[in-house]
Amino acid sequence: MNPLAHFDPDDPYPESDGEPMAENTEQYEWLVKIKENLEILFAQDPQVFVAGDLFWYPVLDRRIAGPVAPDVMVAIGRPKGRRGCYKQWEEGGIAPQVVFEILSPANSLKEMADKLAYYDAYGIEEYYVYDPSANMLEIRLRQEGRLRRMSHLNGWISPRLGIRFALSGETLEIFDPQGQPFLTSVELAARLRDEAARAEQEHARAEQLAERLRALGFEP
């Protein structure tokens, strides 16, 4: 990984490399689902920053490192808000603790090895790599100063986020600490419509019961 690749002295910390966020629709759907559900999970905590496809510069000197844009990253202890990129020296020196990568056919073994080395060197605590086409999940946890691969994956609970991972025969499922599954925006909208319809039905039943009671001379 060449930290000076595409280096422009007039723009030493670019916010984009001109590449698409995702290589295909499945990768994009997973990226958005994980990012948005984490946003929902930590919506009430002003000190959890969640981002998708955002350049992370770990050190000031571009000759040393970076950047890399994780598919999804979580920085605990940093305030929410807009950023064009994540400059760690402006973020209290706090590295993102959790990173997710969603594989696509375009990801080479060298690219992923370089990313692992980068995340290992600059302080990531939890690293999740999911391959949707093969339905394979790789989990690495920082132990004794290194990102080490975990062997017991099914039912894994993130130490930092409290979310649970479950690999079925067909796909990966992720659950929040209350056991609610991560949903796509379409699934979430459908659930909200169902809940609104159920609430309306309950209200109608309550109104019918009240009418019957009034007809019998009782005031509900």
KABELCOR-V747609 format. One line per field, one symbol per residue. ss: DSSP state (a for helix, b for strand, c for the rest). phi: phi as a letter, one per 30 degrees, with the letter a starting at -180 (. if undefined). burial: I if it has 16 or more other C-alpha atoms within 10 Angstrom, else O. A space follows every 10 residues. Layout:
# KABELCOR-V747609
ss = ???
phi = ???
burial = ???
This chain:
# KABELCOR-V747609
ss = cccccccccc cccccccccc ccccaaaaaa aaaaaaaaaa accccccbbb bbbbbbbccc cccccccbbb bbbbbbcccc cccccbbaaa cccccccbbb bbccccccaa aaaaaaaaaa accccbbbbb bccccbbbbb bbbccbbbbc ccccccbccc cccbbbbccc cbbbbccccc bcccaaaaaa aaaaaaaaaa aaaaaaaaaa aaaaaccccc
phi = .cdcdidbdd bdbdcacidd dbdadddddd eddddddded ecdccdcbcc bbhcdccdbd dddcaicbce ebbbcdjcdd kdbdaccddc ciiddedbbc bcdbeddddd eddddedddd dcjecbbcbc cddchbbcbb bdbhibdcdc cccdidcded cidccbccdc accbbddcid ddbddddddd dddddddddd dddddddddd ddddddjccd
burial = OOOOOOOOOO OOIOIOOOOO IIOOOOIIOI IIIIIIIIIO OIOOOOOIII IIIIIIIIIO OIOOIIIIII IIIIIIIIOI OOOOIIIIOO OOOIIIIIII IIIIOOOOOO OOOOIIOIII OOIIIIIIII IIOOOOIOII IIOOOIIIOO OOOOOIIIOO IOIIIIIOOO IIOIIIOOOO OIIIOOOOOO OOOOOOOOOO OOOOOOOOOO OOOOOOOOOO
